[in-house]
Amino acid sequence: MKNYVIILLVVVSNSLFAQLSPSEIQGKRDEHAAELKDSTLGVLNSNEIAEFQGLDYFEIDTAFQIQATLIKKKGKRFKMPTSTERTPIYRRYGIVVFSVDDSSYQLEVYQNIDLRKKEGYEDYLFIPFRDGTSRTETYGGGRYLDVKIPSGKTILLDFNLAYNPYCAYSYRYSCPIPPAINTLSVKIFAGEKTPIRH
């Protein structure tokens, strides 16, 4: 039986949701690569670790640390499509509106109904998205951003922290598929690229 795993953020840190320096972003990238290669964590199995060639990223660009407006607009609960038959329950929490190169864009922001009941995840929000780099420079299944519910109406979107779902590295996982409405026409040249292959 395939070992399907729900994609969860392993460590929630306040620093993840504050504006990070380039060196701090690089540190998180190094930690992510180390976690994937650590056999004791079991993210990848031994064969996948042997095939792992490292992670590839766009150059860190502070222009993609974008202050967005969060419009709280809760939706009905729905079953989020994934790469398997699993359909976790989410709801739309709101919409983030932001600008790239003087053009305005928006993305829906979601809240996992089960995850919000776990200690430390009460204010965790999830943004799955595709953009103009998907299937070329970046993983075709889309990328993810993690954010926290802000105290005000603005929220930091640091696309340098955009990461691939585990499905990009292993068939064993069940990963949320970004809804069509979260497809950006602009190219986001920030964050993780398509995984390096042999």
C-alpha positions as CSV (number, residue, x, y, z in Angstrom):
1,M,0.0,0.0,0.0
2,K,1.4,3.4,-0.9
3,N,2.4,5.6,2.0
4,Y,0.4,8.7,1.3
5,V,1.3,11.5,3.6
6,I,-0.4,14.8,4.3
7,I,1.9,17.7,3.5
8,L,2.3,19.7,6.7
9,L,4.6,22.4,7.8
10,V,7.0,20.6,10.2
11,V,8.1,23.6,12.1
12,V,6.1,26.8,12.6
13,S,8.4,29.7,13.5
14,N,7.6,33.4,13.8
15,S,10.7,34.1,11.7
16,L,9.0,32.3,8.8
17,F,6.3,34.9,8.6
18,A,8.6,38.0,9.1
19,Q,10.7,39.6,6.4
20,L,13.9,37.5,6.2
21,S,17.3,38.7,5.1
22,P,19.0,36.9,2.2
23,S,21.2,35.0,4.5
24,E,18.2,33.8,6.5
25,I,16.5,32.7,3.4
26,Q,19.6,30.8,2.3
27,G,19.7,29.1,5.7
28,K,16.1,27.9,5.3
29,R,17.0,26.5,1.9
30,D,20.0,24.6,3.3
31,E,17.8,23.2,6.1
32,H,15.2,22.0,3.6
33,A,17.8,20.2,1.5
34,A,19.3,18.6,4.7
35,E,15.8,17.4,5.8
36,L,15.2,15.7,2.5
37,K,18.5,13.9,2.6
38,D,18.1,12.8,6.3
39,S,17.1,9.2,6.3
40,T,16.1,9.3,9.9
41,L,13.3,11.8,9.1
42,G,11.8,9.5,6.4
43,V,10.8,12.2,4.0
44,L,12.5,10.4,1.2
45,N,13.2,6.7,1.1
46,S,16.7,5.3,0.5
47,N,16.3,5.0,-3.2
48,E,15.0,8.6,-3.5
49,I,17.8,9.9,-1.4
50,A,20.3,8.1,-3.6
51,E,18.7,9.8,-6.6
52,F,18.4,13.2,-5.0
53,Q,20.6,15.8,-6.7
54,G,19.9,18.8,-4.6
55,L,17.5,21.7,-4.8
56,D,17.5,24.4,-7.4
57,Y,16.3,28.0,-6.7
58,F,16.0,31.3,-8.3
59,E,18.4,33.9,-7.0
60,I,17.1,35.5,-3.8
61,D,15.3,38.7,-4.8
62,T,14.0,41.1,-2.2
63,A,11.7,42.5,-4.9
64,F,9.6,39.4,-4.4
65,Q,9.1,40.1,-0.7
66,I,5.8,41.8,-1.3
67,Q,3.4,43.4,1.1
68,A,-0.1,42.4,0.2
69,T,-3.5,43.3,1.3
70,L,-5.5,40.5,2.9
71,I,-9.2,40.7,2.3
72,K,-10.9,38.4,4.8
73,K,-13.6,36.6,2.7
74,K,-14.4,33.2,4.2
75,G,-15.9,30.6,1.9
76,K,-17.7,27.3,2.4
77,R,-15.8,24.2,3.3
78,F,-14.7,22.2,0.3
79,K,-12.7,19.1,-0.6
80,M,-9.3,20.2,-1.9
81,P,-8.3,18.1,-4.9
82,T,-4.9,16.3,-4.5
83,S,-2.6,14.1,-6.5
84,T,-4.4,11.1,-5.1
85,E,-8.0,10.2,-4.0
86,R,-7.4,12.0,-0.7
87,T,-9.6,15.1,-0.4
88,P,-8.7,17.1,2.7
89,I,-11.2,19.7,3.9
90,Y,-10.3,23.4,3.4
91,R,-12.1,26.6,3.3
92,R,-11.2,29.9,1.7
93,Y,-10.0,32.3,4.4
94,G,-9.6,35.3,2.2
95,I,-7.9,36.8,-0.8
96,V,-4.5,38.5,-1.0
97,V,-4.1,41.4,-3.4
98,F,-0.6,42.5,-4.5
99,S,1.4,44.0,-7.3
100,V,4.2,42.8,-9.4
101,D,5.8,45.2,-11.9
102,D,3.0,47.7,-11.3
103,S,0.3,45.1,-12.2
104,S,-2.2,43.9,-9.7
105,Y,-2.8,40.2,-8.9
106,Q,-4.7,38.2,-6.4
107,L,-4.6,34.7,-4.9
108,E,-7.0,32.9,-2.7
109,V,-5.8,31.9,0.8
110,Y,-6.9,28.7,2.4
111,Q,-7.2,27.2,5.9
112,N,-7.1,23.5,6.5
113,I,-10.0,22.6,8.8
114,D,-8.3,19.7,10.6
115,L,-4.9,21.4,10.8
116,R,-6.2,24.5,12.5
117,K,-7.2,22.3,15.5
118,K,-3.6,21.4,16.1
119,E,-1.6,23.4,18.6
120,G,0.6,25.9,16.9
121,Y,-1.4,25.9,13.7
122,E,-4.4,27.9,14.7
123,D,-3.4,30.9,12.6
124,Y,-1.7,28.9,9.7
125,L,-2.8,29.7,6.2
126,F,-1.9,28.0,2.9
127,I,-1.4,29.5,-0.6
128,P,-1.0,26.9,-3.4
129,F,-0.3,28.6,-6.7
130,R,0.9,28.3,-10.3
131,D,2.4,31.1,-12.3
132,G,4.0,31.8,-15.6
133,T,7.1,29.7,-14.8
134,S,5.1,26.5,-14.0
135,R,6.1,23.5,-16.2
136,T,9.1,25.4,-17.6
137,E,11.3,26.7,-14.8
138,T,9.3,25.4,-11.9
139,Y,7.3,22.3,-10.9
140,G,4.2,21.8,-13.1
141,G,2.1,20.8,-10.1
142,G,2.5,24.3,-8.6
143,R,4.2,25.6,-5.6
144,Y,3.2,26.6,-2.0
145,L,3.5,29.5,0.3
146,D,2.8,29.4,4.1
147,V,1.6,32.5,5.9
148,K,0.0,33.4,9.2
149,I,-3.2,35.3,9.9
150,P,-1.9,38.8,10.4
151,S,-3.1,41.2,13.1
152,G,-3.9,43.8,10.5
153,K,-4.9,43.9,6.9
154,T,-1.5,43.6,5.4
155,I,0.5,40.4,5.0
156,L,4.0,39.6,3.7
157,L,4.2,37.3,0.7
158,D,7.9,36.2,0.4
159,F,8.0,34.3,-2.9
160,N,11.6,33.5,-2.2
161,L,10.2,31.0,0.3
162,A,7.9,29.4,-2.3
163,Y,8.5,25.6,-2.2
164,N,7.6,22.5,-4.0
165,P,5.2,19.9,-2.7
166,Y,6.8,16.6,-1.7
167,C,5.2,15.1,-4.9
168,A,8.0,16.8,-6.8
169,Y,10.4,14.4,-5.2
170,S,8.4,11.2,-4.6
171,Y,5.3,9.5,-5.9
172,R,4.5,8.3,-2.4
173,Y,2.8,11.6,-1.3
174,S,-0.6,13.1,-1.6
175,C,-0.3,16.8,-2.5
176,P,-3.0,19.6,-2.8
177,I,-3.4,20.8,-6.4
178,P,-3.6,24.6,-6.7
179,P,-7.2,25.6,-7.7
180,A,-7.4,27.1,-11.2
181,I,-8.3,30.5,-9.7
182,N,-4.8,30.6,-8.1
183,T,-3.0,30.6,-11.5
184,L,-1.0,33.8,-12.0
185,S,-0.3,35.1,-15.5
186,V,2.9,36.7,-14.3
187,K,6.2,34.9,-13.9
188,I,7.4,34.6,-10.3
189,F,11.1,34.3,-10.7
190,A,11.6,33.5,-7.0
191,G,11.6,30.4,-4.8
192,E,12.2,26.8,-5.7
193,K,12.6,25.6,-9.2
194,T,12.0,22.2,-10.8
195,P,14.0,19.6,-8.8
196,I,17.3,18.6,-10.2
197,R,17.2,15.2,-11.9
198,H,19.9,12.7,-13.0
